[in-house]
Amino acid sequence: MTEDRIPHAETTVGQNATLVVSAGGTDEQVDTAIAGTARTKPARPERRRGFGKWFGATGWRHLIAIVVSIFAVFPILYVVSASLNPHGTLTGTNQLFSSIGLDSYIRILTDPQIPYPMWFANTLIVASVTGLTMVVIGALAAYAFSRMRFAGRRVGLITIVVVQMFPQLLAVVAIFLMMSAIGDWFPAIGLNTLTGLILIYLGGALGVNTYLMYGFFNTIPKEIDEAAKIDGAGHARIFFTIILRLVAPILAVVGLLSFIGIVNEYVIASVMLIDPEKQTLVVGLTKLVSNPRYADWSAFSAGAVMAAIPVVVVFLLLQRYIVGGLTAGATKG
């Protein structure tokens, strides 16, 4: 008699709920019956996948990620080890961190014959001013090409693309002669000036960055502009209050790439800047190892490690704009 009154362990959730409802039970009793049946239902043991199936599904990705990480991190470790080696030679740094010391960092910061602080400051000034100016002017030009219709618009876009096919290195001689002539009339923007170098950098990379931002501006729905125009907003207000917030990711990418490219640029900076105190980091550090007999590789490595700090800081500051897409959910549908 007892076995007939006890419900079987394999009774389904729907059967228990039906019995309670048919007996005139309340909603709370129905929920209790469902929860009780779910607890009494035996759980099936999970089958563990073999190593072969796991490796074929996701394991090979972890292996490739580890190999790529080692390949990318090893040069950084080697440079850091060379900067901490007080002997100043690359042959003594084959064993990583065999000897550790801060002599190279102290020497490059305090030696009067190595104006490293001036190189560092010049690089930050040129890279920061050029990057910010390039982002502002490029965004204005991209907005005009994307939202406005005017004579010569198509020809201007094609010209930007065609000009970028020729590397700036081909124009080094022309740039030197032009800046030398300009320096005779306007010494503030001629040779051996940071202002002249900034102007050259702006002219060289402004076209490709404008075209890059132009493609991103086209992805912003034009309905946003039309809604703002109905409320009485003009182009300036739409651009500075609405569009700039939506295109923040591409502005961050352009600014970061411009900053990194200018910090690492050597050819034009070596032609433009002659005074050692006005040179940039790349030009100045190259002189430390230009003579193989007296090359100070330890000081060079120390300077390279410190030169990488601003790039890392800028990347960390702009990371949230690069990763996140701010245009999601701007319009319905």
N, C-alpha and C positions, 0 to 999 in steps of 0.2 A: 504493500500500500504506500510505503514511503517513497519507493522508487517512482511510482506513478505521479506523485505530486511534485517531485523535483524536476525542473526543466532540464533537458539534455544540454550538455556543454557546447554542442555544436549548433544550437538554435541560432538562427540568424537575427540580425538587428531588426529587420522588418517584421519578423514573426513576433518577437517580444513586444514591439511597439503596437502591433495589431491587437495582441491579447490585452494589453493595458487599456487601449482605447475602447475595445468591445466591453470591457468590464466597467466602463464609466470612469476611467482614471482621468486625472487632470493633466495639464501640460507638463507640470513639474514631474509627475510620475512617469510620463512618457520619456522625458529627458533622462530620468534616473534609470529607466529600463534600458535605454540605448547605451548609456555610459557603462552600465553593469555588464551588458553583453559584450561590449568592446573590450572590457577588462578580462572577461572569462575566455575570450577567443584566443587560442594558442598562437604565438608568434612563430612564423616560419624562419628557420635559421638562414642567414645570408650566405650565399656562396662566394667564397673568396676567389678573385681572379688570379690566375697563374702569372708568373713573371713575364712569360712571353706575350700574353695578351696585354698586360699593363704596359710593357715596353713598346709594343706595336701601336697602342692607342696614344699614350702621352709620354712614355718614358724617353723616347728618342728626342723629344723636344727639350727635356731637362738636360740631356747629354750635350746637345748643341749649344744650349744657353751657357753651360759651364765652360765649354771650350771657347766660345766667343768671349766670355767674361775674362778668362785667363789671358787670352790673346790681347785684350784691350787694357788690362790692368798691368801686365808685365812691363811695358815701356815706362809707365808712370812710376812703378816701383824702382826701376833701374835708374831713372833720373833722380828720384829722391835719394837713393843710395849714393849716387855720384855726388850729389850736393852735400851729403853728410861726410864724405870722405875727405879728410884733411890733406891728403897727398896731392890732389889736384890733377890726377891722371885717370884716363879711362881704363888703362890696363890694370890698375889696382882695384877696380870696382867690378870685376867679373864675379866675385863672390858678394852677393847682396848683403849690405849692412855688415861687412867684415870689420869696419872701423867707423865709429860714429863721433862726430864733432860738429860744432857750430862755427868753426873758424872761417869757412867760406862765406857764410851769411854775414858775419861781423866784418870781414874784409871788404866785401862788395858794398856794404852800407857806410863804411867809415873811410875807405881809401880815397884820398882827394883826387887821384888820377882816374878814378872810375866814378863819374857823376851819375850813379845809378838812381838816386832819388829824383834828379832832374829828368832822366829818361822816363821814369815811372810817371811823374807828373805830366810830362808832355804827352805821353801815350793816353793817359786818362782824359786829358783835355781834348785832344784830337778825336778820340773814339767817341766820347760822350756828346760833344757838340755835333759831330758829323752824324751820329746815329739819331739823335733827337731831331735835327734839322731835316734829315732824309725822311724820317717817318712823317713829319708834319707836311712837308712839301709834296711827298709822294701820295699821302692821303688826300690832299686837296686836288691834285691832278687826277687821281683815280676816281674821285667823286665826280669831277667835271666830265670825264670821259664816260662814266657809267650812267649818269642821270641827265646830262644836258645834251642837246643836239645842236651842233654848230658847224659852220663851214670848215673843212679840213680835219674833221674828227677822225675819219677813217685813215686818211693819209698820215696823221700824227701817230696813230696806233701802229701802223705798218712801219713807220720810220723808227719808232722805239725798238721794235723787234729786230729790224735790219741792222741798226747801229750796234746792238748787243752781240751780233755775230762776230765782230772784230774785237779782239782782246785789247785792253788798255795798254798792254806792253808795247804794242806796235807804235803807239803815239808818244813814247818816252822822249825821243829826240825833239819832236814838235812841242811837247809840253815844256821841255827845258828851255828852248829858244823863246817860246811865248812868255813864260814866266820871267825870263831874263829881261826881255823887252819891257814887260809890264813893270818890273822892279825899278827901271830907270825913271818911270813917271810916277808910280805909286809904290814906294819902298815897303809899305805895310803889308802888301799882298804879293810881293815878288818872291825871288829865291830866298831860301834860308829863313822862311817865316812859317809859323804854324797856321796862320790865316790862309796863306796861299795853298798850303797842303790840304786844308779842309775844303777849299773851293774845288780843288782837283778831284778829291774823293767824292764830293757831291755830284759833280758832273759825270763821273765814271759809272756810278752804281744807281743813279736816280732813275734811269730808264727801266731797268729790269725790275726794280722794286715797284715802280708805278704800274707796270704791266701785271706784276704778281698781285698787287692790291686791287687792280681793276677787275680781275677775275673773281676775287672774293666779294667785291662790292656788288657784282651782278647777282650773287646768291641772296642778297638781302631783298625781301619782297618790296616791290614798289608801292604796294598798298599802304605801307607804313608812311611813305612820303606823302601820298595823296591824303591820308587821314590827317596828317599834320598841316597840310596846306589848307584843308577845309577849316581847321581851327585858326587859320591866319598866320601860320609860321612861314618864314621865308627860307631860302636855301641855307643861309648862314646858321639860322637857328636849328634847322633840321640836321645839318651836318654836325654841329658842335654838341647838341643836346641829345640826339637820338642815334645817328649813324655811328659816331665814334664809339659809343658804348657797345654797339652790336658787332663792330669789326675789331674789337680789342684783341682777339687772338692773332689775327694777321698782323696787326701793328706790333705786337710783342715778338712775333717771329721775325719780321723785317728788322726791328730794332736789335734783336739778339744777333742775327746773322751779320748785320752791318757792323756791330761792335766787335764781333770775333774776327771778321775779315780785316778790319782796320788795325786791330792789335797785331795781327800776323802779317800784314803787308810789309814788304821789304824794298822792292825795286824802286818804286816812285819815291818812297821816303828817303832812300839812300841818294837819289839824284837831287831831290829838293833841299834836303837839310845837310849843310856842310859843317856848321858850328857844332862841336861835340856836345855842348850844353843844350842845344835845341833839338837833338836827335831823339828818336823814339827808342823803345826798348829793343825791338828787333835789330835795328841798325847798330845800336850801341853794343849789345851783347855779341853780335857777330864779330866785332873787332877784337873781342877777348880771345877768339879762337881762329882768327884769320891767319896768324903765323903758326905753322905746325910745331916749330921748335919751342915756342914760348906760350903755347896755348894753355890757358887756365880753365880746364874743363870743369873743375869743381865750382869755381865762381860762376861759370856760365850756367851750370845746372842749378845752382842756388838762385840765380836771377830768373831762370825759366820757371822754377817752382813758384816764386813770388809773383811772377807775371801772370800765372794762371789763376791766382786768387780773384782778381776782379771779374774774370770771365765766369767763374763758378758762382760768385755772388750775384751777378746779373742774371744768370740762368735760374738760380733759386728764387729770385724776386719775381721773375716773369713766368715761372713754371705753371702757376694756376691759370694764367691766361692762355698759355700754349695748350695745356691739356683740355681745359673746358671749352665747350662751344656755347657761346652766349646767345646764339640766334635760335636755339631750340625753344619752341613755344611762343615765338613772337607773334605768329598769326594762327588762326584756327584753320582746321581742315588740312 
